[in-house]
Amino acid sequence: MIYNTVHMRDQKANQLARISRTNKQAMLNLVEEIILVVVLWGMFFLTILS
């Protein structure tokens, strides 16, 4: 019985770690996209203004 509760707790910890890892990856992807958009807009404005 004790093994079962420990196993459940391990599963929960693994699930939380997986969720946080997924969230971190999503955040990184979002940041990359924002940087890409900012760079593209910057180049666009530079070509228009020059």
SEKOL-977674 format. One line per 2 residues: for each residue x, y, z of N, C-alpha, C, O. Coordinates in nm, 3 decimals, decimal comma. Atoms other than C-alpha are relative to their C-alpha. Layout:
BEGIN
X:Y:Z:X:Y:Z:X:Y:Z:X:Y:Z ~ ...
% end
This chain:
BEGIN
0,083:-0,120:0,000:0,000:0,000:0,000:0,087:0,126:0,000:0,061:0,221:-0,073 ~ -0,090:-0,116:-0,006:0,281:0,239:0,090:0,066:0,022:-0,136:0,080:0,135:-0,183
-0,063:-0,010:0,132:0,452:0,160:-0,240:-0,095:0,068:-0,098:-0,053:0,148:-0,181 ~ 0,100:-0,055:0,092:0,130:0,249:-0,421:-0,010:0,151:0,014:-0,015:0,223:-0,086
0,012:-0,145:-0,018:0,105:0,596:-0,265:0,127:0,071:-0,047:0,120:0,179:-0,106 ~ -0,126:-0,059:0,048:0,474:0,665:-0,335:0,000:0,003:-0,152:0,042:0,102:-0,213
0,006:0,006:0,146:0,420:0,553:-0,692:-0,092:0,109:-0,055:-0,059:0,174:-0,154 ~ 0,094:-0,104:0,044:0,120:0,786:-0,727:0,065:0,138:0,012:0,050:0,222:-0,076
-0,065:-0,129:-0,019:0,323:1,074:-0,585:0,107:0,023:-0,107:0,120:0,133:-0,160 ~ -0,100:-0,010:0,106:0,605:1,002:-0,831:-0,066:0,034:-0,133:-0,016:0,118:-0,209
0,071:-0,029:0,124:0,356:1,000:-1,117:-0,043:0,145:-0,004:-0,031:0,212:-0,107 ~ 0,045:-0,139:-0,007:0,217:1,334:-1,000:0,119:0,094:-0,024:0,107:0,191:-0,098
-0,119:-0,084:0,017:0,567:1,483:-0,978:0,046:-0,002:-0,145:0,081:0,102:-0,200 ~ -0,039:0,009:0,141:0,652:1,354:-1,325:-0,094:0,079:-0,088:-0,051:0,146:-0,182
0,099:-0,072:0,079:0,329:1,498:-1,461:0,024:0,151:0,012:0,020:0,222:-0,088 ~ -0,025:-0,143:-0,021:0,402:1,839:-1,306:0,126:0,044:-0,073:0,129:0,150:-0,134
-0,125:-0,034:0,068:0,758:1,834:-1,440:-0,023:0,007:-0,150:0,030:0,095:-0,218 ~ 0,027:0,001:0,144:0,628:1,746:-1,786:-0,078:0,125:-0,040:-0,050:0,186:-0,143
0,080:-0,119:0,031:0,371:2,027:-1,776:0,087:0,125:0,002:0,077:0,210:-0,087 ~ -0,084:-0,120:-0,009:0,628:2,285:-1,663:0,100:0,004:-0,115:0,132:0,112:-0,167
-0,092:0,004:0,114:0,870:2,167:-1,932:-0,072:0,042:-0,128:-0,016:0,115:-0,210 ~ 0,079:-0,037:0,118:0,596:2,200:-2,194:-0,026:0,150:0,000:-0,016:0,216:-0,104
0,026:-0,144:-0,009:0,509:2,548:-2,068:0,125:0,080:-0,033:0,118:0,182:-0,102 ~ -0,125:-0,070:0,028:0,875:2,651:-2,079:0,028:0,001:-0,150:0,070:0,103:-0,205
-0,023:0,009:0,144:0,903:2,530:-2,438:-0,094:0,094:-0,074:-0,053:0,161:-0,169 ~ 0,097:-0,090:0,064:0,586:2,719:-2,532:0,042:0,145:0,018:0,031:0,225:-0,075
-0,047:-0,137:-0,024:0,724:3,036:-2,370:0,117:0,034:-0,091:0,121:0,142:-0,150 ~ -0,116:-0,024:0,087:1,052:3,002:-2,560:-0,045:0,020:-0,144:0,006:0,108:-0,213
0,050:-0,015:0,137:0,863:2,954:-2,886:-0,065:0,135:-0,019:-0,046:0,201:-0,121 ~ 0,068:-0,130:0,007:0,652:3,262:-2,813:0,102:0,113:-0,006:0,089:0,205:-0,087
-0,104:-0,103:-0,002:0,960:3,472:-2,732:0,072:0,004:-0,135:0,099:0,112:-0,188 ~ -0,067:0,004:0,131:1,130:3,355:-3,053:-0,087:0,066:-0,106:-0,037:0,142:-0,189
0,089:-0,059:0,100:0,824:3,451:-3,257:-0,008:0,151:0,015:-0,007:0,224:-0,084 ~ 0,007:-0,145:-0,024:0,801:3,794:-3,093:0,126:0,068:-0,051:0,119:0,171:-0,118
-0,127:-0,057:0,046:1,171:3,860:-3,159:0,004:0,003:-0,152:0,045:0,103:-0,212 ~ 0,001:0,006:0,146:1,129:3,748:-3,520:-0,087:0,111:-0,058:-0,046:0,179:-0,151
0,091:-0,104:0,048:0,831:3,981:-3,570:0,062:0,139:0,018:0,055:0,222:-0,072 ~ -0,062:-0,131:-0,026:1,015:4,274:-3,409:0,112:0,027:-0,099:0,123:0,137:-0,153
-0,110:-0,017:0,095:1,322:4,217:-3,627:-0,052:0,027:-0,140:-0,002:0,115:-0,210 ~ 0,056:-0,021:0,134:1,113:4,189:-3,942:-0,061:0,139:-0,015:-0,039:0,206:-0,116
0,058:-0,135:0,005:0,918:4,508:-3,860:0,111:0,105:-0,002:0,101:0,204:-0,074 ~ -0,111:-0,094:-0,002:1,246:4,685:-3,781:0,065:0,013:-0,137:0,093:0,123:-0,182
-0,058:-0,004:0,135:1,393:4,589:-4,118:-0,094:0,069:-0,097:-0,051:0,146:-0,183 ~ 0,101:-0,061:0,086:1,068:4,691:-4,287:0,003:0,152:0,013:0,007:0,224:-0,087
-0,002:-0,145:-0,022:1,072:5,037:-4,126:0,130:0,063:-0,046:0,130:0,174:-0,100 ~ -0,128:-0,053:0,045:1,442:5,083:-4,197:0,001:0,017:-0,152:0,050:0,117:-0,203
0,001:-0,012:0,146:1,388:5,014:-4,566:-0,095:0,110:-0,045:-0,068:0,178:-0,145 ~ 0,094:-0,107:0,037:1,089:5,251:-4,577:0,061:0,138:0,027:0,050:0,229:-0,055
-0,049:-0,132:-0,042:1,263:5,535:-4,392:0,128:0,041:-0,073:0,157:0,160:-0,083 ~ -0,128:-0,037:0,062:1,594:5,516:-4,576:-0,019:0,044:-0,144:0,079:0,079:-0,211
% end
